[in-house]
Amino acid sequence: MKLTTKGRYAVTAMLDLALHGDKKPVSLAEISERQEISLSYLEQLFSRLRKHGLVCSTRGPGGGYRVSRELSEVAVSEIIVAVNESVDATQCGGRENCHSHGRCLTHDLWEGLSEQIEEFLSGVSLQNLIDRQRVKAVSIRQDLQQDQLMVQRDINNFAQS
């Protein structure tokens, strides 16, 4: 399976953005802290997401990113494709050279699996993910953890001054 951390992180970051970007733009630093993804990696991913029209950015103080379309119109498969990922279960990347003399015996099986995965991910939108109770619970937990970290930093800064 060729879905690597790039695709997983892109979907995670877009879901975080969808959960937090309804009132104001979200900075990559906020996403980085909540999702424990390096800021430089997020910058690379969001450059690609912006080029594919999935996010828009606002510069300056209070700036950040927003999802550029309705959440129900952004499929998980689009996010994965935007960061140059594919969900391909074949060993040959679909080139049919998986065996020394061409196509292997199980090529059709793995190609069919790839098609099923693509179809599934095309049918799941950011809104579908947000509507899941577990996603909401995880997001609330992450927000609380981030708030606790900020309070602890404030206490440490106050104690040092």
NUBAFI-669091 format. One line per field, with one value per atom (N, C-alpha, C): residue number from 1; residue in one letter; x, y, z. Coordinates in Angstrom, 1 decimal, decimal comma, padded with zeros to 4 digits, always signed. Atoms other than C-alpha are relative to their C-alpha. Layout:
BEGIN
num: (NUM / ...)
residu: (A / ...)
east: (X / ...)
north: (Y / ...)
up: (Z / ...)
***
This chain:
BEGIN
num: (1 / 1 / 1 / 2 / 2 / 2 / 3 / 3 / 3 / 4 / 4 / 4 / 5 / 5 / 5 / 6 / 6 / 6 / 7 / 7 / 7 / 8 / 8 / 8 / 9 / 9 / 9 / 10 / 10 / 10 / 11 / 11 / 11 / 12 / 12 / 12 / 13 / 13 / 13 / 14 / 14 / 14 / 15 / 15 / 15 / 16 / 16 / 16 / 17 / 17 / 17 / 18 / 18 / 18 / 19 / 19 / 19 / 20 / 20 / 20 / 21 / 21 / 21 / 22 / 22 / 22 / 23 / 23 / 23 / 24 / 24 / 24 / 25 / 25 / 25 / 26 / 26 / 26 / 27 / 27 / 27 / 28 / 28 / 28 / 29 / 29 / 29 / 30 / 30 / 30 / 31 / 31 / 31 / 32 / 32 / 32 / 33 / 33 / 33 / 34 / 34 / 34 / 35 / 35 / 35 / 36 / 36 / 36 / 37 / 37 / 37 / 38 / 38 / 38 / 39 / 39 / 39 / 40 / 40 / 40 / 41 / 41 / 41 / 42 / 42 / 42 / 43 / 43 / 43 / 44 / 44 / 44 / 45 / 45 / 45 / 46 / 46 / 46 / 47 / 47 / 47 / 48 / 48 / 48 / 49 / 49 / 49 / 50 / 50 / 50 / 51 / 51 / 51 / 52 / 52 / 52 / 53 / 53 / 53 / 54 / 54 / 54 / 55 / 55 / 55 / 56 / 56 / 56 / 57 / 57 / 57 / 58 / 58 / 58 / 59 / 59 / 59 / 60 / 60 / 60 / 61 / 61 / 61 / 62 / 62 / 62 / 63 / 63 / 63 / 64 / 64 / 64 / 65 / 65 / 65 / 66 / 66 / 66 / 67 / 67 / 67 / 68 / 68 / 68 / 69 / 69 / 69 / 70 / 70 / 70 / 71 / 71 / 71 / 72 / 72 / 72 / 73 / 73 / 73 / 74 / 74 / 74 / 75 / 75 / 75 / 76 / 76 / 76 / 77 / 77 / 77 / 78 / 78 / 78 / 79 / 79 / 79 / 80 / 80 / 80 / 81 / 81 / 81 / 82 / 82 / 82 / 83 / 83 / 83 / 84 / 84 / 84 / 85 / 85 / 85 / 86 / 86 / 86 / 87 / 87 / 87 / 88 / 88 / 88 / 89 / 89 / 89 / 90 / 90 / 90 / 91 / 91 / 91 / 92 / 92 / 92 / 93 / 93 / 93 / 94 / 94 / 94 / 95 / 95 / 95 / 96 / 96 / 96 / 97 / 97 / 97 / 98 / 98 / 98 / 99 / 99 / 99 / 100 / 100 / 100 / 101 / 101 / 101 / 102 / 102 / 102 / 103 / 103 / 103 / 104 / 104 / 104 / 105 / 105 / 105 / 106 / 106 / 106 / 107 / 107 / 107 / 108 / 108 / 108 / 109 / 109 / 109 / 110 / 110 / 110 / 111 / 111 / 111 / 112 / 112 / 112 / 113 / 113 / 113 / 114 / 114 / 114 / 115 / 115 / 115 / 116 / 116 / 116 / 117 / 117 / 117 / 118 / 118 / 118 / 119 / 119 / 119 / 120 / 120 / 120 / 121 / 121 / 121 / 122 / 122 / 122 / 123 / 123 / 123 / 124 / 124 / 124 / 125 / 125 / 125 / 126 / 126 / 126 / 127 / 127 / 127 / 128 / 128 / 128 / 129 / 129 / 129 / 130 / 130 / 130 / 131 / 131 / 131 / 132 / 132 / 132 / 133 / 133 / 133 / 134 / 134 / 134 / 135 / 135 / 135 / 136 / 136 / 136 / 137 / 137 / 137 / 138 / 138 / 138 / 139 / 139 / 139 / 140 / 140 / 140 / 141 / 141 / 141 / 142 / 142 / 142 / 143 / 143 / 143 / 144 / 144 / 144 / 145 / 145 / 145 / 146 / 146 / 146 / 147 / 147 / 147 / 148 / 148 / 148 / 149 / 149 / 149 / 150 / 150 / 150 / 151 / 151 / 151 / 152 / 152 / 152 / 153 / 153 / 153 / 154 / 154 / 154 / 155 / 155 / 155 / 156 / 156 / 156 / 157 / 157 / 157 / 158 / 158 / 158 / 159 / 159 / 159 / 160 / 160 / 160 / 161 / 161 / 161)
residu: (M / M / M / K / K / K / L / L / L / T / T / T / T / T / T / K / K / K / G / G / G / R / R / R / Y / Y / Y / A / A / A / V / V / V / T / T / T / A / A / A / M / M / M / L / L / L / D / D / D / L / L / L / A / A / A / L / L / L / H / H / H / G / G / G / D / D / D / K / K / K / K / K / K / P / P / P / V / V / V / S / S / S / L / L / L / A / A / A / E / E / E / I / I / I / S / S / S / E / E / E / R / R / R / Q / Q / Q / E / E / E / I / I / I / S / S / S / L / L / L / S / S / S / Y / Y / Y / L / L / L / E / E / E / Q / Q / Q / L / L / L / F / F / F / S / S / S / R / R / R / L / L / L / R / R / R / K / K / K / H / H / H / G / G / G / L / L / L / V / V / V / C / C / C / S / S / S / T / T / T / R / R / R / G / G / G / P / P / P / G / G / G / G / G / G / G / G / G / Y / Y / Y / R / R / R / V / V / V / S / S / S / R / R / R / E / E / E / L / L / L / S / S / S / E / E / E / V / V / V / A / A / A / V / V / V / S / S / S / E / E / E / I / I / I / I / I / I / V / V / V / A / A / A / V / V / V / N / N / N / E / E / E / S / S / S / V / V / V / D / D / D / A / A / A / T / T / T / Q / Q / Q / C / C / C / G / G / G / G / G / G / R / R / R / E / E / E / N / N / N / C / C / C / H / H / H / S / S / S / H / H / H / G / G / G / R / R / R / C / C / C / L / L / L / T / T / T / H / H / H / D / D / D / L / L / L / W / W / W / E / E / E / G / G / G / L / L / L / S / S / S / E / E / E / Q / Q / Q / I / I / I / E / E / E / E / E / E / F / F / F / L / L / L / S / S / S / G / G / G / V / V / V / S / S / S / L / L / L / Q / Q / Q / N / N / N / L / L / L / I / I / I / D / D / D / R / R / R / Q / Q / Q / R / R / R / V / V / V / K / K / K / A / A / A / V / V / V / S / S / S / I / I / I / R / R / R / Q / Q / Q / D / D / D / L / L / L / Q / Q / Q / Q / Q / Q / D / D / D / Q / Q / Q / L / L / L / M / M / M / V / V / V / Q / Q / Q / R / R / R / D / D / D / I / I / I / N / N / N / N / N / N / F / F / F / A / A / A / Q / Q / Q / S / S / S)
east: (+000,9 / +000,0 / +000,9 / -000,9 / +001,5 / -000,5 / +000,5 / -000,5 / +001,0 / -001,0 / +002,4 / -000,4 / +000,3 / +002,7 / -000,4 / +000,4 / +002,4 / -001,5 / +001,4 / -001,1 / -000,8 / +000,7 / -002,1 / +000,1 / -000,1 / -000,7 / -000,8 / +000,8 / -002,4 / -001,5 / +001,4 / -005,8 / -000,2 / +000,0 / -005,1 / +000,0 / -000,1 / -004,1 / -001,3 / +001,2 / -007,1 / -001,2 / +001,1 / -009,5 / +000,2 / -000,2 / -007,9 / -000,4 / +000,3 / -008,3 / -001,5 / +001,5 / -012,0 / -000,6 / +000,5 / -012,6 / +000,2 / -000,3 / -011,0 / -000,1 / +000,0 / -011,3 / -001,3 / +001,3 / -015,0 / -000,1 / +000,2 / -014,5 / +001,2 / -001,1 / -011,0 / +001,0 / -001,1 / -008,0 / +000,8 / -000,8 / -005,9 / +001,5 / -001,4 / -002,1 / +000,5 / -000,7 / +000,1 / +000,6 / -000,6 / +001,8 / -001,1 / +001,0 / -001,5 / -000,3 / +000,2 / -002,1 / +001,2 / -001,2 / +001,5 / +000,0 / +000,0 / +001,1 / -001,0 / +001,1 / -002,2 / +000,2 / -000,2 / -001,3 / +001,4 / -001,4 / +002,4 / +000,6 / -000,6 / +003,4 / +000,9 / -001,0 / +006,5 / -000,5 / +000,5 / +005,8 / +000,5 / -000,6 / +008,2 / -000,7 / +000,7 / +006,4 / -001,4 / +001,3 / +003,0 / +000,1 / -000,2 / +004,3 / +000,1 / -000,1 / +005,2 / -001,3 / +001,3 / +001,9 / -001,0 / +000,9 / -000,1 / +000,3 / -000,4 / +001,8 / -000,7 / +000,7 / +000,4 / -001,5 / +001,5 / -003,1 / -000,5 / +000,4 / -003,2 / +000,0 / -000,1 / -002,1 / -001,2 / +001,2 / -005,0 / -001,3 / +001,3 / -007,5 / -000,7 / +000,7 / -008,3 / +000,0 / -000,1 / -007,2 / +000,3 / -000,4 / -006,8 / +000,7 / -000,8 / -004,5 / -000,3 / +000,1 / -004,7 / +001,3 / -001,3 / -001,5 / -000,2 / +000,0 / -000,6 / -000,4 / +000,4 / -001,5 / -001,4 / +001,3 / -004,4 / -000,2 / +000,1 / -003,7 / +000,1 / -000,1 / -003,6 / -000,7 / +000,6 / -005,5 / -001,5 / +001,4 / -009,1 / -000,2 / +000,4 / -010,7 / -000,7 / +000,5 / -011,6 / -001,4 / +001,4 / -014,9 / -000,8 / +000,9 / -017,8 / +000,7 / -000,7 / -016,5 / -000,7 / +000,7 / -019,1 / +000,5 / -000,5 / -017,4 / +001,4 / -001,4 / -013,9 / +000,2 / -000,1 / -013,3 / +001,5 / -001,3 / -010,4 / +000,9 / -000,8 / -009,2 / +000,6 / -000,6 / -008,7 / +001,2 / -001,1 / -006,5 / +001,2 / -001,1 / -004,4 / +000,7 / -000,5 / -004,0 / +000,7 / -000,7 / -003,1 / +001,4 / -001,4 / +000,0 / +000,8 / -000,7 / +001,1 / +000,1 / +000,1 / +000,0 / -000,9 / +000,9 / -001,7 / -000,4 / +000,3 / -003,5 / +000,0 / -000,2 / -002,2 / +000,5 / -000,4 / -002,1 / +000,9 / -000,8 / -000,2 / +001,5 / -001,4 / +003,5 / +000,7 / -000,6 / +004,1 / -000,5 / +000,5 / +002,3 / -001,0 / +000,9 / -000,2 / +000,6 / -000,7 / +002,4 / +000,0 / +000,1 / +001,8 / +001,3 / -001,4 / +005,5 / +000,4 / -000,2 / +005,1 / +000,7 / -000,7 / +006,5 / +001,1 / -001,1 / +009,7 / -000,3 / +000,4 / +007,9 / -001,4 / +001,2 / +005,0 / -000,9 / +001,0 / +001,8 / +000,1 / +000,0 / +001,7 / -001,4 / +001,2 / -001,0 / -001,1 / +000,9 / -002,6 / -000,2 / +000,1 / -002,4 / -001,5 / +001,4 / -006,2 / -000,6 / +000,4 / -006,8 / +000,4 / -000,5 / -004,6 / -000,5 / +000,6 / -005,8 / -001,4 / +001,4 / -009,4 / -000,1 / +000,0 / -008,5 / +000,3 / -000,4 / -006,9 / -001,3 / +001,2 / -010,1 / -001,1 / +000,9 / -012,2 / +000,4 / -000,5 / -010,1 / -000,2 / +000,2 / -010,2 / -001,5 / +001,4 / -014,0 / -000,4 / +000,4 / -014,3 / +000,4 / -000,5 / -012,1 / -000,6 / +000,7 / -013,9 / -001,3 / +001,3 / -017,1 / +000,0 / -000,1 / -015,8 / +000,5 / -000,4 / -015,8 / +000,5 / -000,4 / -014,3 / -001,2 / +001,2 / -017,9 / -000,4 / +000,3 / -018,5 / +000,9 / -001,0 / -015,4 / -000,4 / +000,4 / -016,5 / -001,2 / +001,2 / -019,9 / +000,1 / -000,2 / -018,4 / +000,3 / -000,1 / -018,7 / +001,4 / -001,4 / -015,2 / +000,9 / -000,9 / -013,6 / -000,2 / +000,3 / -015,3 / +000,6 / -000,6 / -014,2 / +001,5 / -001,5 / -010,5 / +000,3 / -000,2 / -010,7 / -000,1 / +000,2 / -012,0 / +001,2 / -001,1 / -009,3 / +001,3 / -001,2 / -006,6 / +000,0 / +000,2 / -008,0 / +000,3 / -000,2 / -008,0 / +001,5 / -001,4 / -004,4 / +000,8 / -000,7 / -003,3 / -000,3 / +000,3 / -005,1 / +000,8 / -000,8 / -003,3 / +001,4 / -001,3 / +000,0 / +000,2 / -000,1 / -000,6 / -000,1 / +000,1 / -001,6 / +001,3 / -001,3 / +001,5 / +001,1 / -001,0 / +003,7 / -000,2 / +000,2 / +002,1 / +000,4 / -000,5 / +002,7 / +001,5 / -001,5 / +006,3 / +000,6 / -000,5 / +006,8 / -000,2 / +000,3 / +005,2 / +001,0 / -001,0 / +007,4 / +001,4 / -001,3 / +010,5 / +000,2 / -000,1 / +009,7 / +000,0)
north: (-001,2 / +000,0 / +001,2 / -001,1 / +003,3 / +001,3 / -001,1 / +005,5 / +000,2 / -000,2 / +006,9 / +001,1 / -001,0 / +009,4 / +001,4 / -001,2 / +012,2 / +000,1 / +000,0 / +011,3 / +000,0 / +000,0 / +010,5 / +001,3 / -001,4 / +013,8 / +001,0 / -000,9 / +015,7 / -000,1 / +000,2 / +014,2 / +000,5 / -000,5 / +014,8 / +001,5 / -001,5 / +018,4 / +000,7 / -000,6 / +019,1 / -000,2 / +000,2 / +017,6 / +000,9 / -001,0 / +019,7 / +001,4 / -001,3 / +022,7 / +000,2 / +000,0 / +021,8 / +000,2 / -000,1 / +021,4 / +001,4 / -001,3 / +024,7 / +001,2 / -001,2 / +027,0 / +000,6 / -000,6 / +027,9 / +001,4 / -001,3 / +031,1 / +001,0 / -000,8 / +032,3 / -000,9 / +000,8 / +031,2 / -000,7 / +000,8 / +028,5 / +000,0 / +000,0 / +028,8 / -001,4 / +001,3 / +025,9 / -000,4 / +000,2 / +026,3 / -000,7 / +000,6 / +025,5 / -001,5 / +001,4 / +022,4 / -000,9 / +000,7 / +021,4 / -000,5 / +000,3 / +021,5 / -001,0 / +000,9 / +019,8 / -001,4 / +001,3 / +017,0 / -000,6 / +000,4 / +016,7 / -000,4 / +000,1 / +017,1 / +001,2 / -001,1 / +019,2 / +001,1 / -001,2 / +022,7 / +000,1 / -000,1 / +022,5 / -001,1 / +001,0 / +019,3 / +000,5 / -000,6 / +021,0 / +001,1 / -001,1 / +024,0 / -000,7 / +000,6 / +021,6 / -000,6 / +000,6 / +019,8 / +001,1 / -001,1 / +023,1 / +000,7 / -000,6 / +024,4 / -000,8 / +000,8 / +021,5 / +000,1 / -000,1 / +021,7 / +001,3 / -001,3 / +025,4 / +000,0 / +000,1 / +024,7 / -000,8 / +000,8 / +022,2 / +000,6 / -000,7 / +024,7 / -000,5 / +000,6 / +022,8 / +000,9 / -001,0 / +025,6 / +001,4 / -001,3 / +029,3 / +000,6 / -000,5 / +031,4 / +001,5 / -001,4 / +034,8 / +000,4 / -000,5 / +036,7 / +000,9 / -001,0 / +038,8 / -000,5 / +000,4 / +038,9 / -000,6 / +000,7 / +036,5 / -000,8 / +000,7 / +034,9 / -001,5 / +001,5 / +031,2 / -000,5 / +000,7 / +028,8 / -000,3 / +000,4 / +027,9 / -001,1 / +000,9 / +025,1 / +000,8 / -000,9 / +026,7 / -000,3 / +000,4 / +024,8 / -000,5 / +000,6 / +023,4 / -001,3 / +001,2 / +020,6 / -001,3 / +001,2 / +018,2 / -000,2 / +000,1 / +018,8 / -000,3 / +000,4 / +017,9 / -001,4 / +001,4 / +014,2 / -000,3 / +000,4 / +012,5 / -000,4 / +000,4 / +011,1 / +001,2 / -001,2 / +014,7 / +000,5 / -000,4 / +015,5 / -000,9 / +000,9 / +012,4 / +000,3 / -000,2 / +013,1 / +001,4 / -001,3 / +016,8 / +000,0 / +000,1 / +015,8 / -001,1 / +001,0 / +013,4 / -001,4 / +001,3 / +010,3 / -000,8 / +000,9 / +007,3 / -001,1 / +001,2 / +004,4 / -001,1 / +001,0 / +001,6 / -001,3 / +001,3 / -002,0 / -000,9 / +000,8 / -003,4 / +000,2 / -000,2 / -004,0 / +000,8 / -000,6 / -002,5 / +001,4 / -001,4 / +000,8 / +000,0 / +000,1 / -000,4 / -000,2 / +000,1 / -000,8 / -001,4 / +001,4 / -004,6 / -000,6 / +000,6 / -005,4 / -000,6 / +000,5 / -007,0 / -001,3 / +001,2 / -010,3 / +000,1 / -000,2 / -010,9 / +000,1 / +000,0 / -011,4 / +000,8 / -000,8 / -008,9 / -000,2 / +000,0 / -009,1 / -001,3 / +001,1 / -011,3 / -000,7 / +000,7 / -013,8 / +000,7 / -000,7 / -011,6 / +001,4 / -001,4 / -008,3 / +000,5 / -000,4 / -008,1 / +000,2 / +000,0 / -008,8 / +001,4 / -001,2 / -005,9 / +001,2 / -001,1 / -003,6 / +000,3 / -000,1 / -004,3 / +000,6 / -000,6 / -003,5 / +001,5 / -001,4 / -000,2 / +000,8 / -000,7 / +000,7 / +000,1 / +000,0 / -000,2 / +001,1 / -001,0 / +002,0 / +001,4 / -001,3 / +004,9 / +000,4 / -000,3 / +004,6 / +000,3 / -000,3 / +004,5 / +001,4 / -001,3 / +007,5 / +001,1 / -001,0 / +009,4 / +000,3 / -000,2 / +008,9 / +000,5 / -000,5 / +010,2 / +001,5 / -001,4 / +014,0 / +000,4 / -000,5 / +016,1 / +000,2 / -000,2 / +016,8 / -001,4 / +001,4 / +013,0 / -000,3 / +000,3 / +012,7 / +000,8 / -000,8 / +015,6 / -000,4 / +000,4 / +014,2 / -001,3 / +001,2 / +011,1 / +000,4 / -000,3 / +011,2 / -000,2 / +000,2 / +009,8 / +001,1 / -001,1 / +012,5 / +001,2 / -001,1 / +015,1 / -000,1 / +000,3 / +013,5 / +000,2 / -000,1 / +013,3 / +001,5 / -001,5 / +017,0 / +000,7 / -000,7 / +018,1 / -000,3 / +000,4 / +016,1 / +000,8 / -000,7 / +017,7 / +001,5 / -001,4 / +021,2 / +000,2 / -000,1 / +020,6 / -000,1 / +000,2 / +019,3 / +001,3 / -001,2 / +022,4 / +001,1 / -001,0 / +024,7 / -000,2 / +000,3 / +023,0 / +000,3 / -000,4 / +023,4 / +001,5 / -001,5 / +027,1 / +000,6 / -000,5 / +027,6 / -000,3 / +000,4 / +025,7 / +001,0 / -001,0 / +028,0 / +001,3 / -001,3 / +031,1 / +000,0 / +000,1 / +029,9 / +000,0 / +000,0 / +029,1 / +001,4 / -001,3 / +032,5 / +001,0 / -000,9 / +034,3 / -000,3 / +000,4 / +032,3 / +000,5 / -000,4 / +033,3 / +001,5 / -001,5 / +037,0 / +000,6)
up: (+000,0 / +000,0 / +000,0 / +000,2 / -001,0 / +000,8 / -000,8 / +001,4 / +001,2 / -001,0 / +003,4 / +001,0 / -001,0 / +006,2 / -000,6 / +000,7 / +003,7 / -000,2 / +000,2 / +002,8 / +001,3 / -001,3 / +006,4 / +000,7 / -000,7 / +007,7 / -000,7 / +000,8 / +004,9 / +000,4 / -000,4 / +005,8 / +001,5 / -001,4 / +009,5 / +000,2 / +000,0 / +009,0 / -000,6 / +000,5 / +006,8 / +000,9 / -000,9 / +009,3 / +001,2 / -001,1 / +012,1 / -000,5 / +000,5 / +009,9 / -000,1 / +000,1 / +009,2 / +001,4 / -001,3 / +012,9 / +000,7 / -000,7 / +013,9 / -000,8 / +000,9 / +010,9 / -000,3 / +000,3 / +011,1 / +000,4 / -000,5 / +013,0 / -000,4 / +000,4 / +012,0 / -000,7 / +000,7 / +009,9 / +001,1 / -000,9 / +011,6 / -000,5 / +000,4 / +011,7 / +000,0 / +000,1 / +010,8 / +001,3 / -001,3 / +014,2 / +000,9 / -000,9 / +015,9 / -000,4 / +000,5 / +013,7 / +000,4 / -000,4 / +014,3 / +001,4 / -001,4 / +018,0 / +000,4 / -000,3 / +018,2 / -000,6 / +000,7 / +015,7 / +000,1 / -000,1 / +016,5 / -001,3 / +001,3 / +012,9 / -000,1 / +000,0 / +012,2 / -000,9 / +000,7 / +011,0 / -001,4 / +001,3 / +008,1 / -001,0 / +000,8 / +006,9 / -000,4 / +000,3 / +007,2 / -001,1 / +001,1 / +005,1 / -001,3 / +001,3 / +002,3 / -000,4 / +000,3 / +002,5 / -000,4 / +000,3 / +002,6 / -001,3 / +001,3 / -000,4 / -001,1 / +001,0 / -002,4 / +000,1 / -000,2 / -000,9 / -000,5 / +000,5 / -001,8 / -001,5 / +001,5 / -005,4 / -000,6 / +000,5 / -005,7 / +000,4 / -000,3 / -004,4 / +001,2 / -001,1 / -001,2 / +001,2 / -001,1 / +001,2 / -000,6 / +000,4 / +001,0 / +001,2 / -001,1 / +003,1 / +000,2 / -000,4 / +004,9 / +000,6 / -000,5 / +005,5 / +001,2 / -001,1 / +008,5 / +001,3 / -001,4 / +012,2 / -000,1 / +000,0 / +012,8 / -001,3 / +001,3 / +009,4 / +000,3 / +000,0 / +008,6 / -001,2 / +001,1 / +006,5 / +000,3 / +000,0 / +005,8 / -001,1 / +001,1 / +003,8 / -001,0 / +001,1 / +000,5 / -000,5 / +000,4 / -000,1 / +001,1 / -001,1 / +001,8 / +000,4 / -000,5 / +003,9 / -000,6 / +000,6 / +002,4 / -001,5 / +001,4 / -001,0 / -000,1 / +000,0 / +000,0 / +000,4 / -000,2 / -000,4 / +000,5 / -000,5 / +001,4 / -001,1 / +001,1 / -001,9 / -000,7 / +000,6 / -003,2 / +000,8 / -000,8 / -000,3 / -000,2 / +000,3 / -000,9 / -001,3 / +001,4 / -004,6 / +000,0 / +000,0 / -003,9 / +000,5 / -000,5 / -002,0 / -000,7 / +000,9 / -004,8 / +000,6 / -000,6 / -003,0 / -000,9 / +000,7 / -004,5 / +001,0 / -000,8 / -002,9 / -000,9 / +001,0 / -004,9 / +000,7 / -000,7 / -003,5 / -000,9 / +000,8 / -006,5 / +000,3 / -000,2 / -006,3 / -001,1 / +001,2 / -009,7 / -000,3 / +000,2 / -009,3 / -001,2 / +001,1 / -011,9 / -001,4 / +001,3 / -014,7 / -000,5 / +000,4 / -014,9 / -000,3 / +000,1 / -014,6 / +001,3 / -001,4 / -011,2 / +000,0 / +000,1 / -012,3 / -001,1 / +000,9 / -014,2 / -001,5 / +001,4 / -017,5 / -000,2 / +000,1 / -016,9 / +001,2 / -001,0 / -015,0 / +000,9 / -000,9 / -011,9 / +000,1 / -000,1 / -011,0 / +000,8 / -000,9 / -008,4 / -000,3 / +000,3 / -010,2 / +000,0 / +000,1 / -010,8 / +001,5 / -001,4 / -007,1 / +000,7 / -000,6 / -005,9 / -000,7 / +000,8 / -008,7 / +000,5 / -000,5 / -007,6 / +001,4 / -001,3 / -004,0 / +000,0 / +000,1 / -005,0 / -000,5 / +000,5 / -006,9 / +001,1 / -001,2 / -003,8 / +001,0 / -000,9 / -001,6 / -000,5 / +000,7 / -004,1 / +000,1 / +000,0 / -004,3 / +001,4 / -001,4 / -000,5 / +000,4 / -000,4 / +000,1 / -000,8 / +000,8 / -002,7 / +000,6 / -000,6 / -000,8 / +001,4 / -001,4 / +002,5 / -000,1 / +000,0 / +002,9 / +001,4 / -001,3 / +005,7 / +000,9 / -000,9 / +006,9 / +000,5 / -000,5 / +007,1 / +001,2 / -001,1 / +009,3 / +001,3 / -001,1 / +011,5 / +000,7 / -000,6 / +012,0 / +000,8 / -000,8 / +013,6 / +001,5 / -001,4 / +017,4 / +000,5 / -000,5 / +018,0 / -000,5 / +000,5 / +015,8 / +000,9 / -000,8 / +017,9 / +001,4 / -001,4 / +021,2 / -000,1 / +000,1 / +020,0 / -000,1 / +000,2 / +018,9 / +001,3 / -001,3 / +022,3 / +000,9 / -000,9 / +024,1 / -000,5 / +000,4 / +021,9 / +000,3 / -000,4 / +022,5 / +001,4 / -001,4 / +026,2 / +000,4 / -000,2 / +026,1 / -000,4 / +000,5 / +024,1 / +001,0 / -001,0 / +026,6 / +001,3 / -001,2 / +029,5 / -000,2 / +000,3 / +027,8 / +000,1 / +000,0 / +027,3 / +001,4 / -001,3 / +030,9 / +000,8 / -000,7 / +032,1 / -000,5 / +000,5 / +029,8 / +000,7 / -000,7 / +031,3 / +001,4 / -001,4 / +034,8 / +000,1 / +000,0 / +034,0 / -000,3 / +000,3 / +032,4 / +001,1 / -001,1 / +035,3 / +001,2 / -001,1 / +037,8 / -000,3 / +000,3 / +035,9 / +000,0 / +000,0 / +035,8 / +001,4)
***
